[in-house]
């Protein structure tokens, strides 16, 4: 079931798909990483009644970054190679292959961003927030490969002048290979948005906004969606610490396929933001035209972000529903705590999505990690990842996936390190049997950088 993200309340947490070097010195830098592991798993393919296996895994990664005062270019490539799997006729099997090419150019009054991406995912091995946001049913995938590719473009001019404009274009395709699951269907999302800003004075900005989104699916009983939006917005600085943002738009959602229906009307949003000594505090309310049975959904949230002595905290507490004030909770949390030899991070994200069958879902992603240096040569880390798909309809098929891991690392030389650990995965869903897997691994890794 392909899921399309429409909106969420409060803080937006963006997944970082490529490493970004902050304040990097100008020049060209190349990075190469290789890891060779031996793995034992009681159910490597995460089947209902899977068999255990002992095999090898090689993880390869290459990165190239060029930095100047105003622009950055990056190229990231990577893949996993599974070796000598007992039930695989191929001696070597490439999995989890990805490529990302990105370019950014920033000047005092303008910027331009572009990236192209390609990724293959075997979900019995790995799962990311972006995968889950795009397709909540991915946590149930038990065979085949999910291939996603696309590009994004973003540009802005006149950021400090009386007249400015910005533009964003996101195109993404998802294709499935070697799967017989009827809930996994190829789909395409094309999303374009932009606005023109009129800065009346330093305290008041007016904007003309527009957007177009087209979602198409190859599901036999799926629903395509075409969304158009045109609106006005204003940002008002009431005083040096308080700003008010108001937006109104006329939106139309046209559905074709299994569902044939048009929803249109006025969407509105009001947001108050107050600057605090260590961050900001905010209140947001929105009522939007939505692709559900009621044709509308509301969002109300309270947000706070703050700098802490040893980290940072940002959170949003909200509710959503088809009434003027909903009752379904939406929570966003992003927390980081730094110690001299350790780091703790925690993230919680909830999204309201509509799948290709016009079913509404609230998808929850939770991530927690703790990394500790033992000494100059050794360290260990814990991680917990939890995904939950909550279908809001009567015939719901809720699903959960839990990934827990422990890793120990020890530097053998300047270039080589030893890594070992254990991971456990548990997948549950209402309509199918539970599945679980425990994997032990030990291996050598090497990472080095050089300037061509």
BELJO-V166470 format. One record per pair of residues at least 4 apart in sequence whose C-alpha atoms are under 8 Angstrom apart, sorted by the first residue. I is the first residue (numbers start at 1). J is the second residue. D is the distance in whole Angstrom. If there is no record, write none. Layout:
# BELJO-V166470
i=(I I)
j=(J J)
d=(D D)
This chain:
# BELJO-V166470
i=(1 1 1 1 1 1 1 1 1 1 2 2 2 2 2 2 2 2 2 2 2 3 3 3 3 3 3 3 3 3 4 4 4 4 4 4 4 4 5 5 5 5 5 5 6 6 6 6 7 7 7 8 8 8 8 8 8 9 9 9 9 9 9 9 9 9 9 10 10 10 10 10 10 10 10 10 10 11 11 11 11 11 11 12 13 13 15 15 18 18 24 25 25 26 26 26 26 27 27 27 27 28 28 28 28 28 28 29 29 29 29 29 29 29 30 30 30 30 30 30 30 30 31 31 31 31 31 31 31 32 32 32 32 32 32 32 33 33 33 33 33 33 33 33 34 34 34 34 34 34 34 35 35 35 35 35 35 35 36 36 36 36 36 36 36 37 37 37 37 37 37 37 38 38 38 38 38 38 38 39 39 39 39 39 39 39 39 40 40 40 40 40 40 40 41 41 41 41 41 41 41 42 42 42 42 42 42 42 43 43 43 43 43 43 43 43 43 44 44 44 44 44 44 44 45 45 45 45 46 46 46 46 46 46 47 47 47 48 48 48 48 53 53 54 54 55 55 55 55 55 56 56 56 56 57 57 57 57 58 58 58 58 59 59 59 59 60 60 60 61 61 61 61 62 62 62 63 63 63 63 64 64 64 65 65 65 65 66 66 66 67 67 67 68 70 70 70 71 71 71 71 72 72 72 73 73 73 73 74 74 74 74 75 75 75 75 76 76 76 76 77 77 77 77 78 78 78 78 79 79 79 79 79 80 80 80 80 81 81 81 81 82 82 82 82 83 83 83 84 84 84 84 85 85 85 95 95 95 96 96 96 96 96 97 97 97 98 98 98 98 99 99 99 100 100 100 100 101 101 101 102 102 102 102 103 103 103 104 104 104 104 105 105 105 106 106 106 107 109 109 109 109 109 110 110 110 110 110 111 111 111 112 112 112 112 113 113 113 113 114 114 114 114 115 115 115 116 116 116 116 117 117 117 118 118 118 118 119 119 119 120 120 120 120 121 121 121 121 121 121 122 122 122 122 122 123 123 123 123 123 123 123 124 124 124 127 127 127 128 129 129 130 131 131 131 132 132 132 132 132 132 133 133 135 136 136 137 137 137 137 138 139 139 139 139 139 140 140 140 141 141 143 143 143 143 144 144 144 144 145 145 145 145 146 146 146 146 147 147 147 147 148 148 148 148 149 149 149 150 150 150 150 151 151 151 152 152 152 152 153 153 153 153 154 154 154 154 155 155 155 156 156 156 156 157 157 157 158 158 158 158 159 159 159 160 161 162 162 162 162 162 163 163 163 163 164 164 164 165 165 165 165 166 166 166 167 167 167 167 168 168 168 169 169 169 169 170 170 170 170 171 171 171 171 172 172 172 173 173 173 173 174 174 174 175 175 175 176 176 176 179 183 185 185 185 186 186 186 187 187 187 187 188 188 188 188 189 189 189 189 190 190 190 191 191 191 191 192 192 192 193 193 193 193 194 194 194 195 195 195 195 196 196 196 197 197 197 197 198 198 198 199 199 199 200 200 200 201 203 203 203 203 204 204 204 204 205 205 205 206 206 206 206 207 207 207 208 208 208 208 209 209 209 209 209 209 210 210 210 210 211 211 211 211 212 212 212 212 213 213 213 213 214 214 214 214 215 215 215 216 216 216 217 217 217 217 218 219 219 221 221 221 222 222 222 222 222 223 223 223 223 223 223 223 223 224 224 224 224 225 225 225 225 226 226 226 227 227 227 227 228 228 228 229 229 229 229 230 230 230 231 231 231 231 232 232 232 233 233 233 233 234 234 234 235 235 235 235 236 236 236 237 237 237 237 238 238 238 239 241 241 241 242 242 242 242 243 243 243 244 244 244 244 245 245 245 245 246 246 246 246 247 247 247 248 248 248 248 249 249 249 250 250 250 250 251 251 251 251 251 252 252 252 252 252 253 253 253 253 253 253 254 254 254 254 255 255 255 255 256 256 258 259 263 263 263 263 264 264 265 266 266 267 267 267 267 268 268 268 269 269 269 269 270 270 270 271 271 271 271 272 272 272 273 273 273 273 274 274 274 275 275 275 276 276 278 278 278 279 279 279 279 280 280 280 281 281 281 281 282 282 282 283 283 283 283 284 284 284 284 285 285 285 285 286 286 286 287 287 287 287 287 288 288 288 289 289 289 290 290 290 290 291 291 291 291 292 292 292 292 292 294 296 297 297 297 297 297 298 298 298 298 298 298 298 299 299 299 299 299 299 300 300 300 300 300 301 301 301 301 302 302 302 303 303 303 303 304 304 304 305 305 305 305 306 306 306 307 307 307 308 308 310 310 310 311 311 311 311 312 312 312 313 313 313 313 314 314 314 314 315 315 315 315 316 316 316 316 317 317 317 317 318 318 318 319 319 319 319 319 319 320 320 320 320 320 320 321 321 321 321 322 330 330 331 331 331 332 332 332 332 333 333 333 333 334 334 334 334 335 335 335 336 336 336 336 337 337 337 338 338 338 339 341 341 341 342 342 342 342 343 343 343 344 344 344 344 345 345 345 346 346 346 346 347 347 347 347 348 348 348 348 349 349 349 350 350 350 350 351 351 351 352 352 352 352 353 353 353 353 354 354 354 354 355 355 355 359 359 359 360 360 360 361 361 361 361 362 362 362 362 363 363 363 363 364 364 364 364 365 365 365 365 366 366 366 366 367 367 367 367 368 368 368 369 369 369 369 370 370 370 371 371 371 371 372 372 372 373 373 373 374 374 374 375 377 377 377 378 378 378 378 379 379 379 380 380 380 380 381 381 381 382 382 382 382 383 383 383 383 384 384 384 384 385 385 385 386 386 386 386 387 387 387 388 388 388 388 389 389 389 390 390 390 390 391 391 391 392 397 397 397 398 398 399 399 399 399 400 400 400 401 401 401 401 402 402 402 402 403 403 403 403 404 404 404 405 405 405 405 406 406 406 407 407 407 407 408 408 408 409 409 409 409 410 410 410 411 411 411 411 412 412 412 413 415 415 415 416 416 416 416 417 417 417 418 418 418 418 419 419 419 419 420 420 420 420 421 421 421 422 422 422 422 423 423 423 424 424 424 424 425 425 425 426 426 426 426 427 427 427 428 428 428 428 429 429)
j=(135 136 137 138 183 184 185 355 356 357 134 135 136 137 184 185 186 187 217 355 356 133 134 135 136 137 353 354 355 356 133 134 135 215 353 354 355 356 133 134 351 352 353 354 290 352 353 354 351 352 353 12 299 330 350 351 352 284 299 300 301 316 318 319 320 330 331 284 301 302 303 315 316 317 318 331 332 303 314 315 316 332 333 332 334 349 129 130 76 100 67 67 68 66 67 68 69 66 67 68 451 64 65 66 67 451 452 64 65 66 449 450 451 452 62 63 64 65 449 450 451 452 62 63 64 447 448 449 450 60 61 62 63 447 448 449 59 60 61 62 445 446 447 448 58 59 60 61 445 446 447 58 59 60 443 444 445 446 56 57 58 59 443 444 445 56 57 58 441 442 443 444 54 55 56 57 441 442 443 54 55 56 57 439 440 441 442 52 53 54 55 439 440 441 52 53 54 437 438 439 440 50 51 52 53 437 438 439 47 49 50 51 52 53 436 437 438 50 51 52 53 124 437 439 50 124 125 142 50 124 142 435 436 437 142 435 436 433 434 435 436 85 86 85 86 82 83 84 85 86 82 83 84 85 80 81 82 83 80 81 82 83 78 79 80 81 78 79 80 76 77 78 79 76 77 78 74 75 76 77 74 75 76 72 73 74 75 72 73 74 71 72 73 72 105 106 107 103 104 105 106 103 104 105 101 102 103 104 100 101 102 103 99 100 101 102 98 99 100 101 97 98 99 100 96 97 98 99 94 95 96 97 98 94 95 96 97 92 93 94 95 92 93 94 95 91 92 93 88 90 91 92 89 90 91 120 121 122 119 120 121 122 126 119 120 121 117 118 119 120 117 118 119 115 116 117 118 115 116 117 113 114 115 116 113 114 115 111 112 113 114 111 112 113 110 111 112 111 157 158 159 160 161 155 156 157 158 159 155 156 157 153 154 155 156 152 153 154 155 151 152 153 154 151 152 153 149 150 151 152 149 150 151 147 148 149 150 147 148 149 145 146 147 148 125 126 127 145 146 147 126 143 144 145 146 127 138 139 141 142 145 146 141 142 143 131 132 139 132 133 365 134 135 136 138 136 137 138 139 363 387 351 363 355 363 389 141 183 184 389 184 387 399 400 401 427 399 427 429 181 184 178 179 180 181 176 177 178 179 176 177 178 179 174 175 176 177 174 175 176 177 172 173 174 175 172 173 174 170 171 172 173 170 171 172 168 169 170 171 167 168 169 170 166 167 168 169 166 167 168 164 165 166 167 164 165 166 162 163 164 165 163 164 165 164 199 197 198 199 200 201 196 197 198 199 196 197 198 194 195 196 197 194 195 196 192 193 194 195 192 193 194 190 191 192 193 189 190 191 192 188 189 190 191 188 189 190 186 187 188 189 186 187 188 185 186 187 184 185 186 184 219 217 218 219 217 218 219 215 216 217 218 214 215 216 217 213 214 215 216 213 214 215 211 212 213 214 211 212 213 209 210 211 212 209 210 211 207 208 209 210 207 208 209 205 206 207 208 205 206 207 204 205 206 204 205 206 205 235 236 237 238 234 235 236 237 234 235 236 232 233 234 235 232 233 234 230 231 232 233 229 230 231 232 233 249 228 229 230 231 227 228 229 230 226 227 228 229 225 226 227 228 224 225 226 227 224 225 226 223 224 225 222 223 224 356 222 223 356 257 258 357 257 258 259 356 357 255 256 257 258 259 356 357 358 255 256 257 356 253 254 255 256 253 254 255 251 252 253 254 251 252 253 249 250 251 252 249 250 251 247 248 249 250 247 248 249 245 246 247 248 245 246 247 243 244 245 246 243 244 245 241 242 243 244 242 243 244 243 274 275 276 272 273 274 275 272 273 274 270 271 272 273 269 270 271 272 268 269 270 271 268 269 270 266 267 268 269 266 267 268 264 265 266 267 264 265 266 267 289 262 263 264 265 289 262 263 264 289 290 291 260 261 262 263 259 260 261 262 260 261 357 358 289 290 291 295 289 295 289 288 289 286 287 288 289 286 287 288 284 285 286 287 284 285 286 282 283 284 285 282 283 284 280 281 282 283 280 281 282 279 280 281 280 281 306 307 308 304 305 306 307 304 305 306 302 303 304 305 302 303 304 300 301 302 303 299 300 301 302 298 299 300 301 298 299 300 296 297 298 299 324 296 297 298 295 296 297 294 295 296 297 295 296 354 358 296 354 358 359 360 322 322 320 321 322 323 324 320 321 322 323 324 325 326 318 319 320 321 325 326 318 319 320 325 326 316 317 318 319 316 317 318 314 315 316 317 314 315 316 312 313 314 315 312 313 314 311 312 313 312 313 337 338 339 335 336 337 338 335 336 337 333 334 335 336 332 333 334 335 331 332 333 334 330 331 332 333 329 330 331 332 329 330 331 325 326 327 328 329 330 325 326 327 328 329 330 325 326 327 328 326 350 351 348 349 350 347 348 349 350 346 347 348 349 345 346 347 348 345 346 347 343 344 345 346 343 344 345 342 343 344 343 372 373 374 370 371 372 373 370 371 372 368 369 370 371 368 369 370 366 367 368 369 365 366 367 368 364 365 366 367 364 365 366 362 363 364 365 362 363 364 360 361 362 363 360 361 362 363 358 359 360 361 359 360 361 391 392 393 391 392 393 389 390 391 392 389 390 391 392 387 388 389 390 386 387 388 389 385 386 387 388 384 385 386 387 383 384 385 386 383 384 385 381 382 383 384 381 382 383 379 380 381 382 379 380 381 378 379 380 378 379 380 379 410 411 412 408 409 410 411 408 409 410 406 407 408 409 406 407 408 404 405 406 407 403 404 405 406 402 403 404 405 402 403 404 400 401 402 403 400 401 402 398 399 400 401 398 399 400 396 397 398 399 396 397 398 396 429 430 431 429 430 427 428 429 430 427 428 429 425 426 427 428 424 425 426 427 423 424 425 426 423 424 425 421 422 423 424 421 422 423 419 420 421 422 419 420 421 417 418 419 420 417 418 419 415 416 417 418 416 417 418 417 446 447 448 444 445 446 447 444 445 446 442 443 444 445 442 443 444 445 440 441 442 443 440 441 442 438 439 440 441 438 439 440 436 437 438 439 436 437 438 434 435 436 437 434 435 436 432 433 434 435 433 434)
d=(6 7 5 8 5 5 7 6 6 8 7 5 7 7 7 7 8 7 8 6 6 7 5 5 6 8 6 6 4 6 7 6 7 8 6 6 6 8 7 7 7 7 5 7 8 7 6 8 7 6 8 8 8 8 7 5 6 8 6 7 6 8 6 8 8 7 8 7 6 7 6 8 5 7 7 8 7 7 7 7 6 6 8 8 8 7 7 7 7 7 7 7 8 7 5 5 7 6 5 7 8 7 6 4 7 6 7 6 5 6 7 6 5 7 7 6 4 6 5 5 6 7 6 5 6 7 6 4 7 8 6 5 6 6 6 6 8 6 5 6 7 6 4 7 7 6 5 6 6 5 7 6 5 7 7 6 4 6 7 6 5 7 5 5 6 6 5 6 6 6 4 7 7 6 5 6 6 6 6 6 6 6 7 7 6 4 7 7 6 4 7 6 5 6 6 6 7 7 6 4 6 7 6 4 7 6 6 7 7 8 5 5 5 7 7 5 7 7 8 7 7 7 7 8 7 6 8 8 7 6 7 6 6 6 7 6 8 7 7 5 8 7 7 7 8 7 6 6 6 8 6 5 7 8 7 6 5 6 6 5 7 8 8 6 5 6 5 6 6 7 6 4 7 6 5 6 7 6 4 6 6 5 7 7 6 4 7 6 5 6 6 5 7 6 6 5 6 7 5 4 6 6 5 6 8 6 5 7 8 6 5 7 8 6 5 7 8 6 5 7 8 6 5 7 8 6 5 7 7 6 6 4 6 6 5 6 7 6 5 5 6 6 5 6 7 6 5 7 8 8 5 7 8 8 7 7 7 7 7 5 5 6 8 6 5 7 8 5 4 6 6 5 6 7 6 5 7 5 5 6 8 6 4 6 6 5 6 7 6 5 7 6 5 7 6 4 6 6 6 5 5 6 8 7 5 4 6 6 6 5 7 8 6 4 7 8 6 5 6 7 6 5 6 6 5 7 8 6 4 7 5 6 6 8 6 4 7 6 5 6 7 6 4 7 8 7 8 6 5 6 7 8 7 5 7 6 7 7 7 7 7 8 8 7 8 6 7 8 6 6 7 6 6 8 7 5 8 7 7 8 8 8 7 8 7 6 7 8 8 8 8 8 7 7 6 8 7 8 8 8 8 7 6 8 8 7 5 4 4 6 5 7 7 7 6 5 6 6 5 6 8 7 6 4 6 6 6 7 8 5 4 6 6 5 7 7 5 4 6 8 6 5 7 7 6 4 6 6 5 7 7 6 4 6 6 6 7 7 6 4 7 8 6 8 8 7 8 6 5 7 8 7 6 5 6 6 5 7 7 6 4 6 6 6 7 8 6 4 7 6 5 6 8 6 4 7 8 6 5 6 8 6 5 6 6 5 7 8 6 4 6 5 5 6 7 5 7 7 7 6 8 8 7 6 5 6 6 7 7 6 4 6 8 6 5 7 7 6 5 7 6 5 7 8 6 4 6 6 5 6 8 6 4 6 6 6 6 6 5 4 6 5 5 7 7 6 4 7 6 5 6 6 4 6 6 6 7 7 8 6 5 8 7 6 5 6 6 5 7 7 6 4 7 6 5 6 8 6 5 7 8 6 5 6 7 8 8 5 4 6 8 6 5 7 8 6 5 6 8 6 5 7 8 6 5 6 6 5 6 7 5 7 6 7 6 7 7 8 8 7 5 7 6 6 8 5 5 6 6 5 5 6 5 6 7 6 5 6 7 7 6 5 7 6 5 7 7 6 4 6 6 5 7 6 6 4 7 5 5 7 7 5 4 6 6 5 6 7 6 4 6 6 5 6 7 6 5 7 6 5 6 8 6 4 6 6 6 7 7 5 5 8 7 6 4 6 6 5 7 7 6 5 7 8 6 5 7 8 6 5 7 6 5 7 7 6 5 7 6 5 7 7 6 5 6 5 6 6 7 6 7 6 4 7 7 6 5 6 8 8 7 8 6 5 7 6 5 5 6 5 7 8 8 7 8 7 6 6 8 6 7 7 7 6 4 6 6 5 6 7 6 4 7 6 5 6 7 6 4 6 5 5 6 7 6 4 7 6 5 6 6 4 7 5 7 5 5 8 8 5 4 6 6 6 7 8 6 4 7 6 5 6 8 6 5 6 8 6 5 7 7 6 4 7 6 5 7 7 6 4 6 7 6 6 6 6 4 7 8 5 5 6 6 7 7 7 7 8 7 7 7 7 6 7 6 4 7 8 5 6 6 7 6 6 7 7 6 5 7 7 7 5 5 6 7 8 6 5 4 6 6 5 6 8 6 4 6 6 6 6 8 6 4 6 6 5 6 6 5 7 5 7 6 5 7 8 5 4 6 6 5 7 8 6 4 7 8 6 5 6 7 5 4 6 8 6 5 7 8 6 5 7 6 5 6 7 6 6 5 4 5 7 4 6 5 6 7 7 4 6 6 6 6 8 7 6 6 8 5 5 6 7 5 5 7 8 6 5 7 6 5 6 7 6 4 6 6 5 6 6 5 6 6 6 5 8 7 5 4 6 6 5 7 8 6 5 7 6 5 7 8 6 4 7 8 6 5 6 7 6 4 6 6 5 6 7 5 4 6 6 5 7 7 6 5 7 6 5 6 7 6 5 5 6 5 7 8 7 7 6 6 6 7 7 5 4 6 6 5 7 7 7 6 5 6 8 6 5 7 7 6 5 7 8 6 5 6 7 6 5 6 6 5 7 7 6 4 6 5 5 7 7 6 4 7 6 6 6 6 4 7 5 5 7 7 6 5 8 8 6 4 6 6 5 7 7 6 4 6 6 5 7 8 6 5 7 8 6 5 7 7 6 5 7 6 5 6 7 6 5 6 6 5 7 7 6 4 7 5 5 6 8 8 5 7 5 6 6 7 7 6 6 6 6 8 6 4 7 6 5 6 7 6 4 6 8 6 5 6 7 6 5 7 6 5 7 7 6 4 6 5 5 6 7 6 4 7 6 5 6 7 6 4 7 6 5 7 8 6 4 6 6 5 7 7 6 6 7 7 6 5 7 6 5 6 8 6 5 6 6 5 6 7 8 5 4 6 6 6 7 7 6 5 6 6 5 7 7 6 4 6 5 5 7 7 6 4 7 6 5 6 8 7 5 7 7 7)
